[in-house]
Amino acid sequence: MTKINLAEMLSRFHDYWHPRIVAELNGQHVKLAKLQGPFVWHHHEAEDELFLVLHGRLRLQFRDREIVLDPGECVVVPRGVEHRPVADEEVHVLLFEPASTLNTGNVRNERTRERLDRI
């Protein structure tokens, strides 16, 4: 067991849309990421995904609505729900999801991270 300082972990990287694993539990990954700009529309066939905003404002777009998250707010996107995260300015998020979750879900493109770094 070790204490994890999220701010210190976030200071270790500066690129966007490249989640890093900071912890694991029960087959789940706890990830940190910095986001800026729009991501790709996608869904996760078999995994739910939790977004917790630590810094900034994140817009989660769905085909029928949008949810805006401010620091300290989170939402769980259920498996199979198409979504697109959008960060108009830099956003820091904590993601909690099964280890099998691919960041771009059912889409493969230049932002897909097949293997994630641990910090």
DAZI-V64249 format. One record per pair of residues at least 24 apart in sequence whose C-alpha atoms are under 7 Angstrom apart, sorted by sequence separation. I is the first residue (numbers start at 0). J is the second residue. D is the distance in whole Angstrom. If there is no record, write none. Layout:
BEGIN
i: [I;I]
j: [J;J]
d: [D;D]
END
This chain:
BEGIN
i: [49;50;59;60;49;50;59;49;58;59;48;49;57;58;47;48;57;58;47;48;57;47;56;47;46;45;57;44;55;56;43;44;55;43;54;55;42;54;42;53;42;52;53;41;42;52;53;40;41;51;52;40;41;50;51;40;50;51;39;50;38;49;50;38;49;37;38;48;49;37;48;36;37;47;36;35;36;46;34;35;35;35;46;34;35;33;34;33;34;33;32;33;32;31;32;43;31;41;42;43;30;31;41;42;29;30;41;29;30;41;29;28;29;27;28;27;28;27;28;26;27;26;20;19;20;21;18;19;20;21;19;20;19;8]
j: [73;74;83;84;74;75;84;75;84;85;75;76;84;85;75;76;85;86;76;77;86;77;86;78;78;78;90;78;89;90;78;79;90;79;90;91;79;91;80;91;81;91;92;81;82;92;93;81;82;92;93;82;83;92;93;83;93;94;83;94;83;94;95;84;95;84;85;95;96;85;96;85;86;96;86;86;87;97;86;87;88;89;100;89;90;89;90;90;91;91;91;92;92;92;93;104;93;103;104;105;93;94;104;105;93;94;105;94;95;106;95;95;96;95;96;96;97;97;98;97;98;98;115;115;116;117;115;116;117;118;117;118;118;118]
d: [7;6;6;6;6;6;5;4;6;6;5;6;7;5;7;5;6;6;6;7;5;5;7;5;5;6;7;6;6;6;5;5;5;5;5;7;5;5;6;5;4;6;5;5;6;5;7;7;6;5;6;6;7;6;5;5;6;6;6;5;6;6;7;6;5;6;6;6;6;4;5;6;6;7;5;5;6;7;6;6;6;5;6;6;6;7;5;6;6;5;6;6;5;6;7;5;5;6;5;6;6;6;6;6;7;5;6;6;6;6;5;6;7;7;6;5;6;4;5;6;5;6;7;6;6;6;7;5;5;6;6;6;6;7]
END
